[in-house]
Amino acid sequence: MSATHSGTLRALGNSDLHLSSIGFGAWAIAGAGWQFAWGPQDDSDSVAAIQRALDLGINWIDTAPVYGLGHSEQVVARAVKGSSRKPYIFTKCSRRWNADGSILSSLQPESLAEELEGSLRRLGVETIDLYQIHWPTPDEEIERAWETVARFREQGKVRWIGVSNFSASQMERVRKIAPITSLQPPYSMLRRAVEETVLPFTQANGIGVINYSPMLSGMLTGKMTAERAASLPENDWRRSNAEFKEPRLTRNLRLVEVLRAIGNGHGVTPGVVAVAWTLHHPAITAAIVGGRSARQVEEIAPALEFRLAEDEFARINAFLELNPA
């Protein structure tokens, strides 16, 4: 029988933030018309998804200005304004866009200050609970950028500061300037690179971890099929993702059947099992999951409490070892 711990909140790194074990990821609700879009999305569905997530006990939302070129943050604000529950709101900086919608990276202090003001305005808040450097590019600017976000914290505009997509050596460089509350890395059973040096570094240094894409952008939800992967909208970035194409697609769909068999024993979806696999790692504080409708949120909500038993965890890992990418 799988061990569950009911609704436990976990402290994020050195902060006073206590997180539900999954948070609402607001990338896919950003809508169409930008470089990393997931295809068209109805804003009222997004608002309903967020409000359902809050009702079910999810207490934090992760977004970024670049998602939908400001649109995701605006949708989050609308959803939270209409809810009696006030979640923690996390956003990011370093990804800007030009008038034509093309995306660029900047870690210059004045650019970060502009981004922060834009996020505060779109989110309709006076303080951001966790402010993260989205990507460490350009690499030579990360120290100055970290000094800048640490200053935002001193000014009271953000409560805690974190990094996203940083390597262990990059975290080592910036933590000498100011403590890192959290790291946001990609982590799933199909993306395990961070197990080698990144997650051990966070554990050794008391840095919280909120992993993104635990279901690999929908691949591990149990809803993906070869037909669906082939018919993703032209403006869905996943069309060009190797995991959604052969030869990996067939292997990934076989993996989903392993997750489905485990999940069926507990009345949960393959996606819930995939999220639980990431939460099994002791470095992970909580996982980011997306939801584009209230129904999708309801399907993944059991991940708040569901945990894998050791034999179930071992069964998944045995498949991964026998069927490498």
C-alpha positions in Angstrom: 0.0 0.0 0.0 1.3 3.4 -0.8 2.3 5.7 2.0 0.4 9.0 2.0 0.8 12.0 4.1 -2.3 14.1 4.2 -2.0 17.7 3.2 1.4 18.2 4.7 2.9 21.6 3.9 6.7 21.8 3.4 8.9 24.7 4.1 10.7 26.1 1.0 14.4 26.3 1.8 15.3 29.1 4.2 11.9 30.9 3.8 8.7 31.1 5.8 6.8 29.8 2.8 5.0 26.5 3.5 4.0 24.9 0.3 1.4 22.3 -0.7 3.3 19.4 -2.4 2.1 20.5 -5.8 1.7 24.1 -7.1 -0.2 25.5 -10.1 2.1 26.1 -13.1 0.8 28.9 -15.3 2.8 28.3 -18.5 0.2 26.4 -20.5 -2.6 28.9 -19.7 -0.6 31.7 -21.4 -2.5 31.3 -24.7 -1.3 31.3 -28.3 0.7 33.7 -30.3 4.1 33.5 -28.7 7.2 31.3 -29.2 6.6 28.7 -26.5 2.8 28.5 -26.7 0.7 25.4 -26.0 -1.9 26.4 -28.6 -5.0 28.4 -28.0 -6.5 28.7 -24.6 -9.7 30.1 -23.2 -9.0 32.5 -20.3 -12.3 31.6 -18.5 -11.1 28.0 -18.5 -7.8 29.1 -17.0 -9.5 31.2 -14.3 -11.7 28.2 -13.4 -8.7 25.9 -13.3 -6.8 28.2 -10.9 -9.8 28.7 -8.6 -10.4 24.9 -8.5 -6.8 24.3 -7.6 -7.1 26.7 -4.7 -10.3 25.1 -3.5 -8.6 21.7 -3.6 -5.7 22.9 -1.3 -3.0 24.0 -3.8 -1.5 27.1 -2.1 1.0 28.5 -4.6 1.1 29.6 -8.3 4.2 29.8 -10.4 4.1 32.1 -13.5 6.5 34.2 -15.5 6.2 37.5 -17.5 7.3 35.8 -20.7 4.4 33.3 -20.6 2.1 34.7 -23.2 4.2 37.9 -23.1 2.5 39.2 -19.9 -0.8 37.4 -20.4 -0.3 34.5 -17.9 0.4 37.0 -15.1 -2.8 38.9 -15.9 -4.9 35.7 -15.9 -3.4 34.7 -12.6 -4.3 38.1 -11.1 -7.9 37.8 -12.4 -8.3 34.3 -10.9 -6.8 35.2 -7.5 -8.8 38.4 -7.3 -12.0 36.3 -7.7 -11.0 33.8 -5.0 -11.4 34.0 -1.2 -8.1 32.0 -0.9 -4.9 34.0 -1.3 -2.1 31.7 -2.6 1.6 32.5 -2.7 2.5 33.9 -6.1 5.9 33.2 -7.6 7.1 34.8 -10.8 10.4 35.3 -12.6 12.7 37.7 -14.5 15.3 37.7 -17.3 13.2 36.9 -20.3 12.0 39.9 -22.2 10.3 40.4 -25.6 10.5 42.8 -28.5 7.6 44.5 -30.2 7.4 41.7 -32.7 7.1 39.1 -29.9 10.6 37.7 -30.3 12.2 36.7 -27.0 15.5 37.9 -25.6 17.5 37.5 -22.4 18.6 40.3 -20.2 20.1 40.3 -16.7 20.9 44.0 -16.7 19.9 45.7 -13.4 17.7 48.3 -15.1 16.0 45.6 -17.3 15.3 43.5 -14.1 13.8 46.6 -12.4 11.5 47.2 -15.4 10.5 43.6 -15.3 9.7 43.6 -11.6 7.5 46.7 -11.9 5.7 45.1 -14.9 5.0 41.9 -12.9 3.8 43.8 -9.8 1.4 45.8 -12.0 0.1 42.8 -14.0 -0.3 40.7 -10.9 -1.9 43.5 -8.9 0.2 42.9 -5.8 2.6 45.0 -3.8 5.0 42.2 -3.0 5.9 39.0 -4.9 6.3 36.0 -2.6 9.2 34.4 -4.6 11.1 36.1 -7.4 13.3 33.9 -9.5 15.9 34.4 -12.2 14.3 32.4 -15.0 17.5 31.5 -17.0 21.1 32.2 -16.2 21.8 33.9 -19.5 24.1 35.6 -20.2 26.2 33.6 -17.7 28.7 36.4 -17.0 25.9 38.6 -15.7 24.4 36.3 -13.0 26.3 37.8 -10.1 25.2 41.3 -10.9 21.6 40.1 -11.5 21.6 38.3 -8.1 22.8 41.5 -6.3 19.9 43.3 -8.0 17.2 40.8 -7.0 18.7 40.7 -3.4 18.2 44.5 -3.4 14.6 44.1 -4.5 14.2 42.0 -1.4 15.7 44.6 0.8 13.3 47.1 -0.7 10.4 44.9 0.3 9.2 44.4 -3.3 9.8 40.6 -3.1 9.8 38.4 -0.1 12.2 35.6 -1.1 14.6 35.1 -4.1 15.4 32.0 -6.1 16.9 30.7 -9.3 15.6 28.6 -12.2 17.6 26.4 -14.6 20.9 27.1 -12.8 23.8 24.6 -12.5 25.5 23.7 -9.2 28.5 25.9 -10.1 26.2 28.9 -11.0 24.4 28.5 -7.6 27.8 28.3 -5.9 28.8 31.6 -7.5 25.6 33.6 -6.5 25.0 32.2 -3.0 28.2 34.0 -1.8 26.3 37.2 -2.6 23.0 36.4 -0.9 21.2 33.2 0.2 19.3 31.2 -2.4 15.8 30.3 -1.2 15.0 27.9 -4.0 15.9 26.4 -7.4 13.4 25.6 -10.1 14.8 22.8 -12.4 13.2 20.6 -15.0 12.9 17.2 -13.4 10.9 14.1 -14.4 11.6 10.4 -15.0 12.4 11.4 -18.6 14.7 14.3 -17.5 17.1 13.2 -14.8 20.2 15.2 -15.4 19.8 17.2 -12.2 20.2 14.1 -10.1 23.9 14.1 -10.7 25.2 17.3 -9.2 22.3 19.8 -9.0 20.0 18.2 -6.5 22.9 17.0 -4.2 24.1 20.7 -4.2 20.7 22.0 -3.1 20.5 19.3 -0.3 23.9 20.2 1.0 23.1 23.9 1.0 19.6 24.0 2.3 18.1 25.3 -1.0 14.5 24.3 -1.6 13.5 22.8 -5.0 10.3 23.2 -7.0 10.6 21.1 -10.1 8.9 21.9 -13.3 7.5 19.5 -16.0 7.2 16.5 -13.7 4.8 15.0 -16.3 7.1 16.2 -19.2 4.7 18.7 -20.6 1.8 16.3 -20.8 3.6 13.3 -22.1 3.1 11.3 -18.8 -0.5 12.3 -18.0 -2.0 9.2 -19.6 -3.9 11.3 -22.2 -1.1 11.4 -24.8 -1.4 9.0 -27.8 0.6 8.6 -31.0 -2.4 10.2 -32.8 -2.7 13.1 -30.4 1.1 13.8 -30.6 0.9 13.8 -34.4 -2.1 16.2 -34.4 -0.8 18.8 -31.9 -1.6 22.4 -33.2 1.0 24.0 -35.4 1.5 26.6 -32.7 2.1 24.1 -29.9 5.9 24.1 -29.1 5.7 20.3 -28.2 5.5 19.5 -31.9 9.3 19.9 -32.0 10.0 18.1 -28.7 11.9 14.8 -29.3 9.9 13.1 -26.5 6.7 13.6 -28.7 8.3 12.0 -31.8 9.7 8.6 -32.7 11.8 6.8 -31.7 11.1 8.1 -28.2 7.3 8.4 -28.4 6.7 4.6 -28.4 9.0 4.0 -25.5 7.3 6.9 -23.5 3.8 5.6 -24.2 4.9 2.1 -22.9 6.3 3.9 -19.8 2.9 5.5 -19.3 1.3 2.0 -19.2 3.6 1.1 -16.3 2.4 4.3 -14.5 -1.2 3.5 -15.4 -0.9 0.0 -13.9 0.5 1.4 -10.6 -2.1 4.2 -10.6 -5.0 1.9 -11.2 -4.2 0.1 -7.9 -4.8 3.4 -6.1 -7.5 5.0 -8.3 -5.1 7.7 -9.6 -4.0 8.7 -13.1 -0.6 8.0 -14.6 0.1 11.8 -14.2 -0.3 11.6 -10.5 2.1 8.6 -10.4 4.6 10.6 -12.5 4.5 13.6 -10.1 4.8 11.3 -7.1 8.0 9.8 -8.7 9.6 13.3 -8.6 8.4 13.9 -5.0 10.1 10.7 -4.0 13.5 12.4 -4.3 14.4 13.9 -0.9 15.7 17.1 -2.5 12.3 18.0 -4.0 10.2 20.3 -1.9 7.2 20.5 -4.2 6.3 20.0 -7.9 4.8 22.4 -10.4 1.9 21.0 -12.4 -0.1 22.8 -15.1 -3.8 22.6 -15.6 -5.8 24.1 -18.5 -9.3 23.3 -17.1 -10.9 22.6 -13.7 -11.3 19.0 -14.8 -7.5 18.6 -15.5 -6.8 20.1 -12.0 -9.2 17.6 -10.4 -7.4 14.7 -12.1 -4.0 15.8 -10.8 -5.1 17.0 -7.3 -4.6 13.5 -5.7 -0.8 14.3 -6.2 -1.2 16.5 -3.2 -1.2 13.4 -1.0 -0.4 10.3 -3.1 3.1 8.9 -2.6 4.8 5.9 -4.2 5.7 2.8 -2.1 9.3 1.7 -2.5 8.4 -1.4 -4.7 6.4 0.9 -7.0 9.2 3.3 -7.3 11.6 0.5 -8.0 9.3 -0.9 -10.7 9.3 2.4 -12.6 13.1 2.7 -12.3 13.5 -0.9 -13.6 11.6 0.0 -16.7 13.6 3.1 -17.3 16.9 1.1 -17.0 15.7 -1.5 -19.4 14.4 1.0 -21.9 16.9 3.9 -22.1 16.2 6.9 -24.4 
